[in-house]
Amino acid sequence: MRLTPPSFLVFLISLAIFVYAVLPLAGVALPVLGIPTLYMLIAAYVVLAAGVLFKGI
């Protein structure tokens, strides 16, 4: 299996999900989506992993 670097857009999406999940832990109030922080962090990782594993994403 050959790994490829994720596109810049995929990286930014993953980073945005990660920041949205971590900011409430730092005390910043954000609108609540109703999704637990752990699931948001897992989603950020899955998006980034998909960008690495699949070419063209």
Residue pairs with C-beta under 8 A, 6 or more apart in sequence:
1 53
2 55
3 52
3 53
4 52
4 55
5 52
6 14
6 48
6 51
6 52
6 57
7 51
7 57
10 47
10 48
10 50
10 51
10 57
11 48
11 51
13 47
14 44
14 45
14 47
14 48
14 51
15 44
17 40
17 43
17 44
17 47
18 40
18 41
18 44
20 30
20 40
21 37
21 40
21 41
21 44
22 37
22 41
23 30
24 30
24 37
25 37
33 40
50 57
51 57
